């Protein structure tokens, strides 16, 4: 089990952040035996993960320079 230290108002509190054993049991119940199905699932999850990381919380901008400023 992983724990995290959080600051709440004027004190610190240790809370459970991630329980490895709980997630292993969940994964065991969702096992995929077919290679093709597994590869499609993996591709979908990787794409979803990449898409979620590409979302920006600010407007995107760039400055192009010819090297002479």
Steps between C-alpha positions, in 0.01 A plus 500: 500500500632843408427800718505873438558789739233771468475840658153578628453844654765517774600135528648216297320174439619169353242346267482183293580590139522169313442140604703267277335178623150631432594593143673166435181317595302726269741432214482123556123513457540693172755269337490477120611165355476582128814666355310707240251628756783581738697693237190702402431578865860605560501724191173663612631564853831643377315731258265612779796570727681704234186699419447587866859628527463720191227714656635842591370721777632810323488627144780373283728757343844517348752755392700446185832671465746518216781524751546878474336687787 
